[in-house]
């Protein structure tokens, strides 16, 4: 009687699976229910909070692609304010010089003030950048306008560098391995959406940079306000000893009611496991400095791997095409409106990103990366061929558009999205903030170099040879992924850490793997 009364207190949607001792499982096997945290309510809550966190990432995408739609007007000498070639190259690339600083800042703040407040701080820095851009034209002196625009772009670059990892880390810590992939991919989707939004603004607003800056500033303000409803990551709260807040946060993300009227063995087991990992992380971190930590194989190996991965991402021309999309379309011989081509690239990137969660989970990370880099290489070779052989390939007027769009599709399938995706998976919890920041720092330095020297490389090598250079780097990236990048699909964060320590994966029995066994034992003891 008492057991029946207790059962009535638990809402049906939140009741754990009870394995009956009387039921003959061989004749009539029970339907397998989803693990705690994968139910409809839990998934919706996780997706909503990740969406709110990634709303600011959309703003960083607008910062990245903004030169593509503003440089045409800024090069127009008939305008009251215009830039020469050297000034415009600084305007287009200076945010990438500030990105490494963002990587260092996120490595400091992510583990100290938490995931939520790091995301909030990043949005505030981006908002300051857009305010500086909007108000720059209030000056009457040309140099003051230019210098304030550069400072505004620097703040935008810091935002880009800081946004690479915190939302992904937040997504990885609030979700289970089976749905972790599509939540982490939200960062790439937010970045792609911001790039497309800026291209669309540039298509409809051709000759009013101030209006583009103003719309972007208003959006960044909204994105900043959307961070406040987000609960903090339970994993980080446990490392700070805030067990009651961590308990409330985990109950929210596992789809359980706020008021604890029930006892859910799965929840208690997962919370105890997370607390054990947090205590272990704290005890390890307390006895070693950052320099000592970086010498551990589970830290320095993924740092080297991710730094090299980011290096290949930047050197194969992915970001160059995003920033200089309109100019590259013109150089490649595209005959239609180059701004419309940029919009087409943005749409292609969005559509591809929407399918990437399924591709990563079905193919795995490594095959998708190899396929992506190889496809990009062939696209660049065809673009180069159109310039090398103007009487044959050069007569195919549809080829440049097809190759540029295909390049964006291939890059989104791996080289553009995978480094941002994996940076939230490969580092141990105690070093996640610092290690990801170091990798971002070096990767973004190379991004700045590639963007800054692009006009000079194009002038020295010529358009065709530059495309061939990007093709060669893409093929080298495919070889790197196949040799050094581990497969993380379906692995827990603890299994990935052990892989770096031992050089091989060991399948651990986790809370969800032992779901039926644990519940069976719990209820047999009653």
QUIKA-V351496 format. One record per residue. RES is the residue in three letters. PHI is phi in whole degrees, 0 to 359 (* if undefined). OMEGA is omega in degrees with one decimal (none if undefined). NEAR is the number of other ideal C-beta (glycine too) atoms within 8 Angstrom. Layout:
BEGIN
res->{RES:RES}
phi->{PHI:PHI}
omega->{OMEGA:OMEGA}
near->{NEAR:NEAR}
END
This chain:
BEGIN
res->{UNK:UNK:UNK:UNK:UNK:UNK:UNK:UNK:UNK:UNK:UNK:UNK:UNK:UNK:UNK:UNK:UNK:UNK:UNK:UNK:UNK:UNK:UNK:UNK:UNK:UNK:UNK:UNK:UNK:UNK:UNK:UNK:UNK:UNK:UNK:UNK:UNK:UNK:UNK:UNK:UNK:UNK:UNK:UNK:UNK:UNK:UNK:UNK:UNK:UNK:UNK:UNK:UNK:UNK:UNK:UNK:UNK:UNK:UNK:UNK:UNK:UNK:UNK:UNK:UNK:UNK:UNK:UNK:UNK:UNK:UNK:UNK:UNK:UNK:UNK:UNK:UNK:UNK:UNK:UNK:UNK:UNK:UNK:UNK:UNK:UNK:UNK:UNK:UNK:UNK:UNK:UNK:UNK:UNK:UNK:UNK:UNK:UNK:UNK:UNK:UNK:UNK:UNK:UNK:UNK:UNK:UNK:UNK:UNK:UNK:UNK:UNK:UNK:UNK:UNK:UNK:UNK:UNK:UNK:UNK:UNK:UNK:UNK:UNK:UNK:UNK:UNK:UNK:UNK:UNK:UNK:UNK:UNK:UNK:UNK:UNK:UNK:UNK:UNK:UNK:UNK:UNK:UNK:UNK:UNK:UNK:UNK:UNK:UNK:UNK:UNK:UNK:UNK:UNK:UNK:UNK:UNK:UNK:UNK:UNK:UNK:UNK:UNK:UNK:UNK:UNK:UNK:UNK:UNK:UNK:UNK:UNK:UNK:UNK:UNK:UNK:UNK:UNK:UNK:UNK:UNK:UNK:UNK:UNK:UNK:UNK:UNK:UNK:UNK:UNK:UNK:UNK:UNK:UNK:UNK:UNK:UNK:UNK:UNK:UNK:UNK:UNK:UNK:UNK:UNK:UNK:UNK:UNK:UNK:UNK:UNK:UNK:UNK:UNK:UNK:UNK:UNK:UNK:UNK:UNK:UNK:UNK:UNK:UNK:UNK:UNK:UNK:UNK:UNK:UNK:UNK:UNK:UNK:UNK:UNK:UNK:UNK:UNK:UNK:UNK:UNK:UNK:UNK:UNK:UNK:UNK:UNK:UNK:UNK:UNK:UNK:UNK:UNK:UNK:UNK:UNK:UNK:UNK:UNK:UNK:UNK:UNK:UNK:UNK:UNK:UNK:UNK:UNK:UNK:UNK:UNK:UNK:UNK:UNK:UNK:UNK:UNK:UNK:UNK:UNK:UNK:UNK:UNK:UNK:UNK:UNK:UNK:UNK:UNK:UNK:UNK:UNK:UNK:UNK:UNK:UNK:UNK:UNK:UNK:UNK:UNK:UNK:UNK:UNK:UNK:UNK:UNK:UNK:UNK:UNK:UNK:UNK:UNK:UNK:UNK:UNK:UNK:UNK:UNK:UNK:UNK:UNK:UNK:UNK:UNK:UNK:UNK:UNK:UNK:UNK:UNK:UNK:UNK:UNK:UNK:UNK:UNK:UNK:UNK:UNK:UNK:UNK:UNK:UNK:UNK:UNK:UNK:UNK:UNK:UNK:UNK:UNK:UNK:UNK:UNK:UNK:UNK:UNK:UNK:UNK:UNK:UNK:UNK:UNK:UNK:UNK:UNK:UNK:UNK:UNK:UNK:UNK:UNK:UNK:UNK:UNK:UNK:UNK:UNK:UNK:UNK:UNK:UNK:UNK:UNK:UNK:UNK:UNK:UNK:UNK:UNK:UNK:UNK:UNK:UNK:UNK:UNK:UNK:UNK:UNK:UNK:UNK:UNK:UNK:UNK:UNK:UNK:UNK:UNK:UNK:UNK:UNK:UNK:UNK:UNK:UNK:UNK:UNK:UNK:UNK:UNK:UNK:UNK:UNK:UNK:UNK:UNK:UNK:UNK:UNK:UNK:UNK:UNK:UNK:UNK:UNK:UNK:UNK:UNK:UNK:UNK:UNK:UNK:UNK:UNK:UNK:UNK:UNK:UNK:UNK:UNK:UNK:UNK:UNK:UNK:UNK:UNK:UNK:UNK:UNK:UNK:UNK:UNK:UNK:UNK:UNK:UNK:UNK:UNK:UNK:UNK:UNK:UNK:UNK:UNK:UNK:UNK:UNK:UNK:UNK:UNK:UNK:UNK:UNK:UNK:UNK:UNK:UNK:UNK:UNK:UNK:UNK:UNK:UNK:UNK:UNK:UNK:UNK:UNK:UNK:UNK:UNK:UNK:UNK:UNK:UNK:UNK:UNK:UNK:UNK:UNK:UNK:UNK:UNK:UNK:UNK:UNK:UNK:UNK:UNK:UNK:UNK:UNK:UNK:UNK:UNK}
phi->{*:298:298:293:296:296:293:291:287:268:302:305:292:249:287:289:290:250:270:284:282:271:279:277:290:288:278:223:296:290:292:280:275:290:298:301:103:245:289:300:295:297:295:297:295:296:296:296:292:294:298:297:295:279:298:286:298:302:296:291:297:294:296:300:267:303:300:300:254:248:295:300:290:290:272:283:289:279:281:300:233:216:240:278:298:292:296:291:293:291:300:283:249:294:296:284:290:274:303:302:298:298:298:292:297:291:294:278:277:301:269:261:254:98:289:298:285:292:297:296:299:298:297:295:297:297:297:299:299:293:297:297:292:297:272:297:280:285:281:267:277:299:296:296:300:296:293:291:297:295:296:299:295:296:298:297:295:299:299:299:298:282:274:296:244:298:290:295:298:302:297:294:277:262:241:265:304:291:242:300:301:288:286:297:294:302:296:295:294:297:297:296:294:295:299:296:300:292:299:295:301:293:288:268:243:276:228:213:297:300:293:298:298:295:298:296:296:298:296:297:297:297:299:295:292:288:285:301:287:287:287:287:298:298:297:292:300:292:292:260:75:265:292:293:294:297:296:295:296:293:299:298:285:262:77:267:292:296:276:278:255:223:240:248:304:300:296:296:293:295:298:296:294:295:294:297:294:294:296:295:297:294:294:287:292:291:263:213:275:298:295:289:297:291:275:283:298:287:250:289:295:293:297:296:297:290:298:294:298:298:298:296:302:284:286:273:91:299:287:301:292:294:287:253:303:294:293:293:300:293:291:282:92:292:265:269:305:296:292:295:299:299:297:299:297:296:296:299:293:297:299:295:298:299:268:292:300:294:294:297:282:274:275:98:289:296:300:296:295:296:299:297:296:295:299:299:299:293:298:293:296:294:298:296:299:297:272:289:237:296:276:241:297:294:277:276:293:278:297:301:297:298:291:294:296:296:299:295:298:297:296:292:286:189:296:280:265:297:300:293:290:280:296:272:249:270:261:293:301:292:242:298:291:294:294:295:296:296:297:296:304:288:296:285:299:294:299:298:299:295:289:292:268:304:300:289:298:295:288:278:276:90:300:296:293:293:298:295:299:298:296:299:296:297:293:295:297:299:294:297:299:296:263:244:274:281:274:252:300:74:264:284:296:289:294:294:297:293:298:292:284:254:87:210:275:235:290:262:274:260:303:282:295:258:307:293:296:296:296:299:292:299:278:289:283:283}
omega->{179.2:179.1:179.6:178.8:178.7:-178.6:-179.0:179.2:-176.5:176.9:-177.2:-176.1:-175.0:-178.1:176.6:178.3:178.0:179.6:-177.3:178.1:-174.8:-174.3:178.9:-174.4:-179.1:-178.8:-176.0:-176.1:-179.0:177.7:-177.6:179.7:180.0:177.5:176.0:-177.0:177.6:175.2:-174.2:-178.3:-178.4:-178.3:178.9:179.1:179.1:-178.8:-179.7:-178.6:176.5:176.7:178.9:178.7:-177.6:177.0:175.9:177.5:176.9:176.9:177.9:174.3:176.8:177.5:-177.6:-171.4:-175.9:178.6:-177.5:-175.4:-179.2:-175.5:179.3:177.9:-178.0:176.4:-176.1:-175.9:177.2:179.5:178.3:179.0:178.8:-176.1:173.2:-173.5:-179.1:179.9:-178.7:177.4:175.0:178.4:-177.5:-170.4:-171.3:177.5:178.1:172.5:179.0:-179.2:177.9:175.9:175.5:176.9:178.2:179.4:-179.1:177.4:178.8:-171.8:-170.6:-179.6:-177.0:-178.9:176.3:-177.2:-175.7:-174.7:170.7:176.8:179.2:178.8:179.8:177.0:-180.0:177.6:176.8:178.9:176.9:179.0:179.9:177.6:178.0:179.0:-178.8:-173.8:-176.8:-176.8:174.7:178.0:175.8:-179.2:-176.5:-177.7:179.3:177.0:-176.9:-177.5:178.2:175.3:178.3:178.3:177.0:176.9:177.2:176.9:175.6:177.5:175.8:177.8:179.8:-179.8:-179.3:-175.5:-177.5:-171.5:-168.4:-179.5:176.5:176.8:177.2:-179.3:-178.5:-174.7:-178.9:-172.2:174.8:-176.0:-175.2:180.0:-177.9:-175.2:-175.4:176.9:178.7:-178.7:178.1:177.8:178.5:178.7:177.3:178.3:179.6:179.6:178.0:177.4:179.5:-179.7:179.1:176.4:179.7:176.8:179.9:-179.8:-176.8:180.0:-171.7:-169.1:178.4:-178.7:-178.4:179.4:177.1:178.1:-178.1:178.2:179.9:179.4:178.7:178.8:-178.5:176.3:177.9:179.9:178.5:-179.4:-177.8:-179.5:-171.9:179.8:-174.2:171.7:177.0:178.2:179.4:179.3:179.6:178.9:179.2:177.7:178.5:177.8:-179.1:-170.4:-178.3:177.1:178.2:179.4:179.1:-179.7:-179.0:176.5:178.7:-176.0:176.0:174.6:-179.0:179.6:-178.1:179.1:-176.3:177.1:-174.7:173.5:-177.2:-177.3:-179.5:-179.8:-178.4:179.1:179.7:179.6:178.9:178.8:178.6:178.7:177.9:178.4:179.1:178.5:178.4:179.0:-179.9:-178.4:178.8:-177.7:-177.9:-176.0:-178.9:177.2:178.8:179.7:176.3:-178.6:-175.3:178.2:178.0:-176.6:179.8:177.4:-173.3:179.5:177.2:176.8:178.6:-179.5:-177.3:177.5:177.9:179.2:177.0:178.3:177.1:179.2:-177.2:-174.1:-179.0:171.1:-178.3:-176.8:178.0:-179.2:177.5:-174.9:-176.8:-173.8:-177.5:-177.4:179.8:177.4:178.2:-178.5:-178.9:177.2:178.5:-174.5:179.4:-179.1:-177.1:176.6:175.6:175.4:178.2:177.1:178.0:177.3:179.0:178.6:179.3:-179.5:180.0:-177.9:-179.9:-179.5:179.7:-179.8:-172.0:178.5:178.5:179.8:-179.9:-178.1:-178.8:-178.9:-168.6:-176.3:-173.9:178.7:179.3:179.2:179.5:179.3:-179.2:-177.1:179.3:178.3:177.4:179.7:179.9:177.8:179.4:177.1:178.8:176.2:177.4:179.8:177.9:176.7:178.9:-175.8:-175.6:-177.6:-179.9:179.8:-178.6:179.2:177.9:-172.7:179.3:-172.9:-178.9:179.5:-179.0:-178.2:-179.5:178.4:179.0:177.9:178.7:178.5:-179.9:-178.9:179.4:179.6:180.0:-170.5:179.1:-172.2:-170.2:178.0:177.5:179.8:-172.4:-178.2:177.5:-174.6:-162.6:-176.3:175.6:-172.7:-174.1:-177.8:-171.7:-179.3:-176.8:-176.3:179.2:178.0:178.7:179.5:179.4:-178.3:-177.3:178.3:-178.2:173.9:178.5:177.5:177.9:-178.8:-177.1:179.7:-177.0:-175.6:-178.6:-180.0:179.5:177.7:-179.9:179.7:-176.4:-175.4:-170.9:-175.3:-175.8:-178.6:176.6:175.7:178.4:176.6:178.5:178.0:179.6:177.7:179.5:178.6:175.1:178.0:178.2:178.4:178.7:-179.4:-179.1:-175.0:-167.5:-175.5:-179.2:174.7:-177.0:-177.4:175.5:-179.7:173.0:179.5:178.7:178.3:178.4:177.7:179.3:179.3:178.7:-179.3:-172.3:-177.9:178.8:178.7:171.4:-178.7:179.4:175.9:-176.1:-179.7:-176.1:176.6:-177.6:-174.4:-176.3:-178.0:-177.9:-179.8:178.6:-179.2:-179.0:-173.8:173.9:-179.8:-178.2:none}
near->{4:5:7:7:8:8:8:6:7:10:7:5:7:10:10:8:9:7:10:6:6:3:8:5:7:4:4:6:5:9:4:4:5:4:11:14:14:10:10:6:8:13:11:8:11:15:9:8:14:14:9:11:16:13:12:20:15:15:17:16:17:14:16:14:17:12:11:16:16:11:14:10:10:13:9:8:5:4:8:3:8:10:10:6:6:6:9:13:11:10:14:11:13:13:13:14:11:15:16:14:10:20:19:10:12:19:15:10:12:17:8:7:7:12:13:12:9:14:15:11:11:15:15:9:13:17:12:9:16:15:10:13:15:11:8:12:8:4:8:3:6:6:6:10:12:10:8:13:12:11:9:14:15:13:14:17:17:15:18:16:18:15:14:14:15:14:16:14:15:16:17:13:11:13:12:9:9:8:12:12:11:9:14:13:14:15:16:14:12:16:14:14:11:17:15:14:12:16:17:10:12:14:12:6:9:9:4:7:8:8:8:15:11:9:9:15:13:8:11:14:9:9:14:12:7:10:14:6:6:11:9:11:14:15:12:12:14:13:12:7:5:8:9:6:9:15:10:10:14:13:12:10:15:11:13:11:9:6:4:5:6:11:4:10:10:13:12:9:10:13:12:8:10:13:11:8:11:12:8:8:12:10:8:9:10:6:5:7:5:6:6:8:13:13:7:9:7:10:15:9:9:13:13:8:12:15:12:10:15:16:11:14:14:12:9:13:11:12:13:12:14:12:13:12:15:14:10:11:14:8:8:12:9:11:4:7:5:12:13:9:15:17:12:10:15:15:9:12:15:12:8:12:13:8:8:14:10:7:10:14:9:6:8:9:13:11:8:15:14:12:12:16:18:11:13:17:13:9:14:16:11:11:16:13:10:17:13:8:9:9:5:6:11:10:7:7:7:6:11:13:12:8:14:17:11:10:14:13:12:15:13:16:14:15:18:11:13:13:12:13:16:13:15:12:13:11:12:12:11:10:13:12:15:13:15:19:16:13:15:19:13:12:17:16:9:12:13:14:8:13:13:11:8:12:8:7:10:11:6:6:8:8:9:12:9:11:13:11:10:13:15:9:12:16:11:9:13:13:8:12:14:8:6:6:13:8:8:9:9:4:12:8:10:9:12:13:10:12:13:14:8:7:5:5:7:8:5:9:5:9:11:11:7:9:11:9:7:12:14:9:8:9:10:7:5:5}
END
